[in-house]
């Protein structure tokens, strides 16, 4: 028997529209609306609910720290990113900035990402909480602030009108509160 999906949590990373990052703003629905329009979900009665915004840091393997500090030219630093079709706004924004070459990591599992970080000088945009979990904690990764503020916007995709259901309304409020509390805890 096939079940129904009530909601889907999605993440959209990009440069911060709000350069001050003074609060976890829910800056309109442009990125989610763009995503919905491109995917064709909007026509099927799906709506996007903004949950909040979290700042991202750049994580790297501690073994490359000296190369980062010296601006190594032997192995140039690259930004390691998920596949472009998974984070198109992040790719677009970082290509526009042109700070570092971009390196696509097709396998988004922890082991593949860690292997890239430990073998070459890569910087991976991530939420600071990533460093707290396994296997990331054991890898000796370090975090540095990005030169331009990067954020992860979190959205909940639901069927149009379902946000009025008590269970989903409670879930939305709980998620927003958790995101707000995590935002306040980050430097």
Buried (B, 14 or more C-beta within 10 A) or exposed (E): EEEEEEBEEBBBBBBBBEEEBEEBBBBEBEBBBBBBEEEEBBEEEBBBBBBBBBBBBBBBBEBBBEBBEEEEEEEEBBBBBBEEEBBBBBBEBBEEEEBBEBBBBEEEEBEEBBEBBBEBBBBBBBBBEBBEEEEBEEBEBBBEEBEEBBBBBBBBBBBEEBBEEEEBEEBBEEBBEEBBEBBEEBE
